[in-house]
């Protein structure tokens, strides 16, 4: 990253206002920084965590033998410092530094409702460790609440967002294959990655067995299959979540923040924990933010004409709940009372796995940072037995590695020779299901707890409902049936839904809507109550779809940024 | 408990709850307690732990050296010898060239829970006495045939435990010996070389012919 060091430290409040303050430097904040600065705005980006310098902090090629625990992670350090974060697969021996310290960043849950809140506090946020899958939502999703009378209607439709999907996709660089599926519309794609032999075999078998109603395609992923806008094509080393010095996958550090820096109009201040959005009652606007320096605990205020929150769904909502004033005793922009409510995540953990005899003379070459995707078919091409909405699958088929030896009998020269060769083809798929927006799934301030910077923390109350459980029962059965249709043997199913939060698609709690009485944001991610305040991350979601949501957050962030600049020029913000 | 459920129980699963068992949820909820109960800084061979870790050298040089490991030189010798029987040198190096004891020392000193560590070390400590009784020499000095016979007994017991639904094979020390050995070997530089491991690729191929090494030629 080329951000000059002078910009990283010792940034002091100035009399001069910025045009915009962006809270958060991850997926959403990075897009606001890029779009706003490219449109001419002077932008202050505030990030709660430290600076990340790729040349120093990325470690994707670190050989396993240089890790003290050979990739098995530092169990005792995790137990002491990251007892929540360790539940995420990416919080590994190398990348755990990109996840928060749970002791410094506590939260509480109801005793019988576990919620795993996986967080990254550093420049780049969770865009460093994300799983990079990118799928557009469609009108199947934007119309679902209105059609079923569940939740409030989205204030937009696909046609409103489609050009912004295209806008961000062209910059991000997403490899994928056009399929013409209405439920996951095609986007601007770089060449797709290859499927493996067994993935091709099963994709064809599913097409035949289910009469074309179910489609398996290669995953759509924010990883470059050719050089793109100054970033290098992927070299298939594997562990993207540890960073990428060739910037081959999209993150704010790899792409949007450098673009914003190039304009000369971005100031980035790491170690800036935003405690409050400051409300100016006379002006009827937000005047800026109150910041606590993460290292010195010094308090300061920064001012701007517009404030954008992209701190992650629950952090942005927490910030608003903590911004209390006589005008907004229950949190800024909360005249509706729905701030904090309608929390969602996607269901995860349920699917099936099988081995596939044959093709023993073939293998995959390279570690593909991507899998296959089975688009949602329930309540699209096939009715569901007993639930609303639907789910998609993600997975991959590769040959098993040496790890299979741990549960195999044997030892000695023959055992070693076997393990040096690829094992059987194994194919696992896992369902990701839509979660209904329910009022009782909510967050509120915890009256009894503060974080390491003295800021009140969240109490999270969230559980799956009967609809999600019914959906996942079906997902397990259909996964097994599809693998069987593809020629799978020794089929096993995973039946344990992971607790909400762990999918790391947590969203909602400051939803968009058509009515200020039942929503926090309007169709432009703009707070109904505070005209110069925009919430541009997952907090704004009105329903969840079943698609991985980051692409949608990016599109919303870009769209809201353009709207804000346009409205400001007309004197409306 | 075996984690995956066979497709044979599909009917039961479809009718039953899919949520995690309550005790599993409680385990996740108990993280604050786990923090409080978490072991302190990894002080290998804490005084009075009774696990046979040497007190360490009290010379100036000894003090400058790292704290003594639970994996004493005698235990390391047994571990290395077992590992070499599991993954012997063939046309490629064996486990003894892969730094097995360094990895295992890191695990026993800073990774395993105390009770798992003690069970593993007790199993390791029983190897030489058993070999002396059976063959008249410690394991590392046994003839290759004797070593193989001994390890075969351990491996057969592990297999028996794995197939016994009532048993938990992960409590058996040879389960650890085997997974520590395989991980140490296949993540080492010599192991990765034997696998033909490469870090980077020009592209991803979904259906490539096997290399000579992969085909075992």
Interface residues (C-beta under 8 A of the other chain):
Chain A: X61 X63 X64 X65 X68 X69 X70 X71 X72 X74 X75 X76 X79 X80 X83 X84 X87 X102 X103 X109 X111 X112 X114 X116 X193 X194 X195 X196 X197 X199 X200 X234 X235 X236 X237 X350 X352 X353 X359 X361 X362 X363 X364 X365 X366 X367 X368 X402 X403 X405 X406 X407 X409 X410 X411 X412 X413 X415 X416 X417 X419 X420 X421 X422 X464 X469 X472 X473 X476 X477 X480 X491 X492 X493 X494 X495 X496 X497 X498 X499
Chain B: X4 X5 X6 X7 X10 X13 X14 X17 X18 X19 X20 X24 X25 X28 X29 X31 X32 X34 X35 X38 X39 X42 X85 X86 X87 X88 X90 X92 X94 X99 X103 X106 X107 X110 X111 X148 X151 X152 X155 X156 X158 X159 X162 X178 X179 X182 X183 X184 X186 X187 X188 X189 X192 X194 X195 X199 X200 X201 X202 X203 X204 X205 X206 X207 X208 X209 X210 X213 X214 X215 X216
